[in-house]
Amino acid sequence: HGHNMDLEFAHVYLELMNDPNKALEYAMKEYRERPENIDVNGALANIYTKMGKVEQAKIFREKALRTGSKKPELLALNQ
């Protein structure tokens, strides 16, 4: 009731179901709602990286890392 699960679904489709296209669909829904959120941008960077779309991944990676967060999930994007 009111809790948006799109980002969680994106992670499930990417990591457990190995379906980056479906993961991207869910992540983009979340991005439209919260385009400045670092977790959403990090998820998109990860999805695009797994799809081999390096330039797209770079755009979202830079947005995700702009706060200087020390979250391991975000730091891993820089590798």
Disulfide bonds with the S-S distance in Angstrom:
none
